[in-house]
Amino acid sequence: MTRRRFALAVALPLALAAVLAGCRAGGADEPVPPGPVPTRTGPPPTLSPATTLIGAQPRMVRVVDGYDVFEVSAQQYELIGKRLVQVLHREGLWDQGVRFGANADPAKGRYVVLIKPGLSQLSTRQILNRLLGVY
Protein backbone atom coordinates (compact mmCIF):
# COMPACT_ATOMS: atom_id res chain seq x y z
CA MET A 1 0.00 0.00 0.00
CA THR A 2 1.47 3.34 -0.96
CA ARG A 3 1.81 6.19 1.49
CA ARG A 4 -0.85 8.16 -0.33
CA ARG A 5 -3.37 5.33 -0.11
CA PHE A 6 -2.44 4.75 3.53
CA ALA A 7 -3.01 8.45 4.31
CA LEU A 8 -6.35 8.33 2.50
CA ALA A 9 -7.34 5.15 4.37
CA VAL A 10 -6.64 6.91 7.68
CA ALA A 11 -8.04 10.36 6.80
CA LEU A 12 -11.31 9.18 5.23
CA PRO A 13 -12.68 7.39 8.34
CA LEU A 14 -11.61 10.31 10.54
CA ALA A 15 -13.39 12.82 8.28
CA LEU A 16 -16.49 10.62 8.20
CA ALA A 17 -16.48 10.37 12.01
CA ALA A 18 -16.23 14.17 12.30
CA VAL A 19 -19.19 14.68 9.96
CA LEU A 20 -21.29 12.09 11.76
CA ALA A 21 -20.43 13.62 15.15
CA GLY A 22 -22.00 16.88 13.95
CA CYS A 23 -25.23 15.06 12.98
CA ARG A 24 -26.31 14.07 16.48
CA ALA A 25 -29.99 13.98 17.47
CA GLY A 26 -29.78 16.67 20.21
CA GLY A 27 -29.80 20.43 19.75
CA ALA A 28 -26.80 22.59 18.87
CA ASP A 29 -26.38 23.69 22.51
CA GLU A 30 -25.89 20.18 23.91
CA PRO A 31 -22.28 19.23 24.62
CA VAL A 32 -20.81 16.32 22.74
CA PRO A 33 -20.13 13.41 25.10
CA PRO A 34 -16.43 12.57 25.37
CA GLY A 35 -15.37 9.47 23.54
CA PRO A 36 -12.24 7.68 22.48
CA VAL A 37 -10.05 9.47 19.98
CA PRO A 38 -9.34 7.24 17.00
CA THR A 39 -5.63 6.64 16.49
CA ARG A 40 -3.52 4.37 14.39
CA THR A 41 -0.43 3.14 16.21
CA GLY A 42 0.76 0.39 13.87
CA PRO A 43 0.68 -0.57 10.23
CA PRO A 44 -2.69 -1.37 8.69
CA PRO A 45 -3.81 -5.00 9.20
CA THR A 46 -3.61 -5.66 5.45
CA LEU A 47 0.13 -4.90 5.35
CA SER A 48 2.23 -8.04 5.57
CA PRO A 49 4.97 -8.00 8.22
CA ALA A 50 7.36 -9.18 5.52
CA THR A 51 7.03 -5.85 3.72
CA THR A 52 8.40 -3.75 6.52
CA LEU A 53 11.89 -3.29 7.77
CA ILE A 54 12.53 -4.35 11.33
CA GLY A 55 14.72 -1.99 13.29
CA ALA A 56 17.43 0.22 11.85
CA GLN A 57 18.66 0.10 8.26
CA PRO A 58 21.40 -2.54 7.78
CA ARG A 59 24.90 -1.08 7.74
CA MET A 60 27.52 -2.04 5.16
CA VAL A 61 30.73 -2.74 7.05
CA ARG A 62 33.21 -3.81 4.36
CA VAL A 63 33.85 -5.62 1.07
CA VAL A 64 35.45 -9.09 1.15
CA ASP A 65 36.32 -10.95 -2.09
CA GLY A 66 33.63 -9.09 -4.05
CA TYR A 67 30.96 -9.61 -1.37
CA ASP A 68 29.46 -6.57 0.37
CA VAL A 69 29.18 -7.38 4.08
CA PHE A 70 26.17 -5.93 5.92
CA GLU A 71 25.54 -5.94 9.66
CA VAL A 72 21.86 -6.69 10.38
CA SER A 73 19.69 -7.15 13.47
CA ALA A 74 18.55 -10.55 14.74
CA GLN A 75 15.02 -9.89 13.43
CA GLN A 76 16.32 -8.89 10.00
CA TYR A 77 18.56 -11.98 9.93
CA GLU A 78 15.54 -14.18 10.63
CA LEU A 79 13.41 -12.41 8.00
CA ILE A 80 16.16 -12.75 5.38
CA GLY A 81 16.36 -16.49 6.10
CA LYS A 82 12.63 -16.85 5.47
CA ARG A 83 12.72 -14.90 2.19
CA LEU A 84 15.98 -16.26 0.76
CA VAL A 85 14.46 -18.95 -1.50
CA GLN A 86 11.77 -16.54 -2.75
CA VAL A 87 14.26 -13.85 -3.73
CA LEU A 88 17.21 -15.86 -5.04
CA HIS A 89 15.45 -18.74 -6.75
CA ARG A 90 11.89 -17.73 -7.63
CA GLU A 91 12.94 -14.26 -8.81
CA GLY A 92 15.79 -15.84 -10.81
CA LEU A 93 18.64 -13.93 -9.17
CA TRP A 94 20.67 -17.08 -8.49
CA ASP A 95 20.75 -17.78 -12.24
CA GLN A 96 22.10 -14.25 -12.75
CA GLY A 97 25.10 -14.95 -10.53
CA VAL A 98 23.83 -13.38 -7.30
CA ARG A 99 25.49 -15.09 -4.35
CA PHE A 100 24.68 -14.89 -0.67
CA GLY A 101 26.33 -15.81 2.61
CA ALA A 102 25.43 -15.35 6.27
CA ASN A 103 27.05 -15.66 9.67
CA ALA A 104 25.72 -15.17 13.17
CA ASP A 105 27.12 -14.98 16.67
CA PRO A 106 24.00 -14.72 18.86
CA ALA A 107 26.07 -14.63 22.07
CA LYS A 108 27.63 -11.35 20.91
CA GLY A 109 24.46 -10.16 19.17
CA ARG A 110 26.28 -9.98 15.83
CA TYR A 111 24.60 -10.96 12.56
CA VAL A 112 26.09 -10.40 9.11
CA VAL A 113 25.03 -11.16 5.55
CA LEU A 114 27.28 -11.18 2.48
CA ILE A 115 25.92 -10.35 -0.96
CA LYS A 116 27.57 -10.51 -4.39
CA PRO A 117 25.40 -8.98 -7.15
CA GLY A 118 26.75 -11.08 -10.04
CA LEU A 119 25.29 -10.06 -13.42
CA SER A 120 21.91 -9.05 -11.99
CA GLN A 121 22.22 -5.29 -12.73
CA LEU A 122 21.10 -4.75 -9.10
CA SER A 123 23.13 -3.16 -6.33
CA THR A 124 23.82 -5.18 -3.21
CA ARG A 125 21.57 -2.75 -1.28
CA GLN A 126 18.70 -3.45 -3.72
CA ILE A 127 19.16 -7.20 -3.26
CA LEU A 128 19.26 -6.77 0.53
CA ASN A 129 16.08 -4.69 0.39
CA ARG A 130 14.37 -7.49 -1.56
CA LEU A 131 15.50 -9.98 1.06
CA LEU A 132 13.97 -7.72 3.72
CA GLY A 133 10.74 -7.30 1.73
CA VAL A 134 11.29 -3.60 0.94
CA TYR A 135 10.92 -2.81 -2.75
Backbone torsions as a table, in degrees:
resi	resn	phi	psi	omega
1	MET	NA	130.6	-178.9
2	THR	-75.5	164.1	179.9
3	ARG	-62.7	-37.4	-179.2
4	ARG	-64.9	-43.9	178.6
5	ARG	-66.9	-37.9	178.6
6	PHE	-62.2	-45.6	179.6
7	ALA	-61.9	-41.3	178.2
8	LEU	-65.3	-39.6	179.9
9	ALA	-65.6	-28.9	178.6
10	VAL	-85.6	-43.0	-174.7
11	ALA	-70.9	-37.9	-176.7
12	LEU	-61.3	-49.7	178.1
13	PRO	-63.7	-34.7	178.5
14	LEU	-66.7	-41.3	178.1
15	ALA	-65.3	-41.3	178.7
16	LEU	-63.3	-41.2	178.7
17	ALA	-64.4	-37.9	179.1
18	ALA	-66.2	-40.7	178.8
19	VAL	-66.1	-45.1	-178.7
20	LEU	-67.6	-30.6	177.8
21	ALA	-65.2	-30.8	178.2
22	GLY	-77.4	-12.0	-177.5
23	CYS	-102.6	39.5	-178.6
24	ARG	-77.2	164.9	-175.2
25	ALA	-75.2	-27.0	-176.7
26	GLY	-74.4	178.0	179.0
27	GLY	-75.4	174.7	-176.9
28	ALA	-71.1	-20.5	-177.2
29	ASP	-86.4	-11.8	-179.4
30	GLU	-74.5	136.1	177.5
31	PRO	-71.8	149.8	177.8
32	VAL	-80.7	126.9	-180.0
33	PRO	-63.5	142.3	178.9
34	PRO	-67.0	146.5	179.5
35	GLY	-147.0	175.2	-180.0
36	PRO	-68.1	143.3	177.3
37	VAL	-89.9	122.5	-179.0
38	PRO	-67.9	132.2	176.9
39	THR	-136.6	160.1	174.7
40	ARG	-125.3	112.9	-176.3
41	THR	-99.7	-18.1	-178.3
42	GLY	-131.7	-177.3	178.3
43	PRO	-68.0	157.9	179.3
44	PRO	-61.8	150.9	-176.5
45	PRO	-63.5	-18.2	-179.9
46	THR	-83.8	-8.3	-178.8
47	LEU	-86.2	122.8	-179.7
48	SER	-68.7	140.2	177.0
49	PRO	-61.4	-23.0	-179.3
50	ALA	-72.8	-11.0	-178.9
51	THR	-96.5	4.3	-179.2
52	THR	-120.0	145.1	175.5
53	LEU	-73.1	144.4	177.3
54	ILE	-106.4	119.0	177.4
55	GLY	77.7	-158.2	-177.1
56	ALA	-73.9	159.9	177.8
57	GLN	-63.2	134.6	177.5
58	PRO	-57.4	146.0	-176.1
59	ARG	-110.7	127.5	175.6
60	MET	-76.7	127.2	-175.4
61	VAL	-104.9	-29.7	178.6
62	ARG	-174.5	175.9	175.1
63	VAL	-117.7	129.4	-180.0
64	VAL	-131.2	115.9	178.3
65	ASP	51.6	40.9	178.3
66	GLY	85.4	-3.5	177.7
67	TYR	-97.1	131.6	171.1
68	ASP	-83.7	128.9	-177.5
69	VAL	-102.4	123.5	-179.5
70	PHE	-115.8	138.3	172.8
71	GLU	-92.4	126.6	-177.5
72	VAL	-126.2	166.2	176.6
73	SER	-81.9	168.1	178.9
74	ALA	-61.0	-40.0	179.8
75	GLN	-66.8	-41.4	177.9
76	GLN	-65.1	-40.2	178.9
77	TYR	-59.2	-44.3	178.6
78	GLU	-65.3	-43.4	179.4
79	LEU	-63.4	-42.4	178.2
80	ILE	-60.2	-42.9	178.5
81	GLY	-60.0	-36.2	179.7
82	LYS	-73.5	-29.7	-174.7
83	ARG	-99.3	-2.7	-172.9
84	LEU	-58.3	-49.1	-179.1
85	VAL	-63.6	-43.2	179.3
86	GLN	-57.2	-48.4	-173.7
87	VAL	-76.1	-49.4	-174.3
88	LEU	-75.8	-41.2	-175.3
89	HIS	-94.6	-52.1	-175.9
90	ARG	-69.5	-30.3	176.8
91	GLU	-88.3	-1.3	174.2
92	GLY	77.9	14.4	-178.2
93	LEU	-72.0	-31.3	178.6
94	TRP	-61.0	-41.0	179.5
95	ASP	-67.7	-17.9	178.7
96	GLN	-95.2	10.8	175.7
97	GLY	88.8	7.4	177.2
98	VAL	-70.6	131.3	178.9
99	ARG	-124.4	153.0	-172.7
100	PHE	-140.5	144.5	173.5
101	GLY	-142.6	161.4	-179.6
102	ALA	-150.2	152.3	176.8
103	ASN	-151.3	143.3	-178.7
104	ALA	-139.4	144.4	171.8
105	ASP	-132.1	82.0	-175.2
106	PRO	-59.0	-30.7	-179.9
107	ALA	-61.9	-35.2	178.7
108	LYS	-95.9	-4.0	-178.7
109	GLY	68.9	33.8	-176.2
110	ARG	-116.7	124.3	-179.5
111	TYR	-132.6	128.7	179.5
112	VAL	-131.9	149.0	172.3
113	VAL	-126.7	146.1	179.7
114	LEU	-117.7	132.9	-177.0
115	ILE	-133.7	131.8	174.1
116	LYS	-119.4	121.9	-171.6
117	PRO	-74.3	-16.4	179.8
118	GLY	59.2	-136.4	-179.1
119	LEU	-102.6	22.3	-171.4
120	SER	-75.3	-12.7	-174.9
121	GLN	66.6	13.4	177.1
122	LEU	-109.6	149.9	173.7
123	SER	-79.5	162.5	177.6
124	THR	-63.6	-33.5	177.9
125	ARG	-65.1	-39.5	177.9
126	GLN	-64.6	-40.4	178.3
127	ILE	-65.4	-44.2	177.9
128	LEU	-60.6	-42.2	178.0
129	ASN	-61.4	-39.1	176.2
130	ARG	-63.1	-41.6	178.8
131	LEU	-63.7	-30.3	178.1
132	LEU	-87.7	-5.4	179.1
133	GLY	83.9	19.3	178.8
134	VAL	-109.8	116.9	-177.5
135	TYR	-109.1	NA	NA
